[in-house]
Amino acid sequence: MVFSAPDPPLPVSWGASPPNPLLRGLRQPGLWAGVPQGGTGGHNPDHRPQPPRGPGRSPGFGKGRVRGNNTPDHGSVSVEFLGFLPVLLAVALAAITLGLAAFAAQQATTGARAAARTATLDEPRTGPEAAARSAMTGWVGDRATVSAGRCPGQNVTATVTVTVPALLPGTGFHVTRHATMPCPDPGLGEGGP
């Protein structure tokens, strides 16, 4: 059998290391600074926590950020943000405009289908334009132009054009959707085949 030697005992002066051998790997400056330390090294007679020292730390640590040439940079982040703010707003408004355009296109498709379906009816209760506007959301229906033919052709095509509101100057545009429905066969009267 092979026996290994036990770990050596901790020195009397453990400095910034913890007293527990299980926590021996923790050597963080400032973590144990408030603990009374015995022995010769790192004596702190006031038992007050000390600010951490290390690379990039100075005796004036915590008194404001200072650049290499000792000029304070207070407020520089605010100025940089104000310079970038118009770009952020333009991107946000462009994203909202694209969302409105997608919604308007979907609503225009719904309106065109309703107009074409109504135009194919023998005795419609309402006209194709009114059917298209009632199938769309209020603000889309108010900005839409609807045109639909009538049967007795083979097919009826309805066209709905919606103006997308311009949130940025020069970005206004139109969305147009078409829907085609077959007209009923005049030979299939009452009684059918």
N, C-alpha and C positions, 0 to 999 in steps of 0.2 A: 504494500500500500504506500501511496505517496501522499504525504501531507504537505500543504503549503503553509508558509509563514503567515501569521495574521497581519492585517494592515497595521502600519505604524501608528502610534497614537498621535492625536492632533497636538500641534505646539500650543504653548500657553497663550501666546499672542496670536489670535486668529485673524486680526485686522478686519477686512470687509467680507470674510467668509463666514458662513453660518456655523454655529456650534454643533449642529447635528451632522454626523458623518454621512447620513443618507442624502443630505442637501449639499454635500461638499462641492458639487459641480456648479452651484450657483455663485458666481462672482460678479455681481452687478453693483457698480458704484452707486452709493446712495441707498441701496436696499436695506443694509444693516448699519447705516450711519448713525441712527439714533440709539443703538444698543451700546451700553457701556462696554468698553474694550479694555481688557487687561493686558499686562505685559508691557513691553517697551515700545512697540510700533503702533502708530495711529492713535495715540492717546487723545481723548476729547474730554477735557475736564468739565465742560458745561453740559455735556450730554445732549446737545442740540443737533438736529439733523443738519448735515452739511450738503450744499448743492453738489451735484455730480460734476466730476472733472473728467476730462478726456479730450480726444481729438475734436476740434471745432468748438470746444467750450472755453469760455473766458471767465475771468473773475467777475465780470459784469453780466453773467448769464442771467436771463430773465428780465433784463431791463430794456427790452426792445431789440428788434433785429437791426443789425448793422452790417453793411456791406464791407467788402475788403478795403475800400478807401475811407472808411469811417464816416460815411454820409448816411443818414437815416433814409429808409425807403418807405416811410409811412405814406399811405395813400396811393402808391403806384399801382396796386392791384385794382383799385377803384377806377383809375384813369384808363387802365388797359381794358377793363370791363366796359366802360362807356364807349371806348373806341370800337369794341366788337359787338356792342348791343344792336346797332342797325343791321348787321349781317344776320344775327339771330332772329330779329323781328322779320326780316325779309324771308328767311327760310321758313319760319312759322306760318306767315301769311301765304306763302306759296303752297305749303302742305294743306292748309285749310282750303285754298282755291281748288286744288286737285280733288280734295274730298267733296266739295260742292259740285264739281264737274261730274264726278262719278255718280253722285246721287241724282243729279239732273238727268244724266244719261239713262239711268235706271227708270226714273219717273217718265221720261219721254217715251221709252219703250212700252211702258204700261199704258200710257195715254194713246199711243199709236195703235196698239192692239185693241183697246176699247173702241176707238173711232172706227177701225176697219170692221170689227164685229158688228157694231151698230149699223154701219152702212150696208151690210149684207142682209139685214132683216127686211121682211116684206112690209111690215107695218111697225116701224120703230116708234117707241113712246117718246123718244128724244132724238135730237140730231147728233151726228157724229162729233161735232165740235164740243157740244155740251157733255157728251159721254166721256170724251177725252179729258176735259177739264175736271170733271167730277172724279175721275180715276186717279188724278195726280194730287199731290200735296198742294195746299193753298198757294204758297209763294211761287212754286214751279208752274202751277196752272195759270197764274196771273202773268207770268213772263213767257208763256208759250203761244205759238201760232200753229193752228191746226188746219190741215187741208185733207179732204177725203172725197173720193169719187162716189158714184152711185152705181148700183146694179141697174141695168141688165147687161153687163159685160160678163166675161168669164171670171175675172178677179177684180177686187177693189183694193186699192193701195191707199193707205192713210199715212200722212207725213206730219210729224210733230217736231218743231224747232223750238228749243229753249235757250234763252239768253242767260249765261252764267254770270252772276254778279262779279264785278271787278273789285277785288280788295286792294290790289296794287295798281297804280296807274299804268294803262297800256296792256293789261292782261285780260280784258273782257273778250269773251268769245262765245260762240254758239255751239250747241249740241243738237244734231239732227238724227232722228230715228224714223225708220219706215216699217210698216207692217202690211202684209198682203193677205187677204182672206178670199177664199173662193165664193162666188155668188151661188145662191141655190139654183138647182136645175129647174127651169120653168116647166118641164114635162112631168115633174113629180108634184102634181097638184094634190088635192085632197084625195085620199084613198090610196095613193101611191101604188107601186107595183106589188 
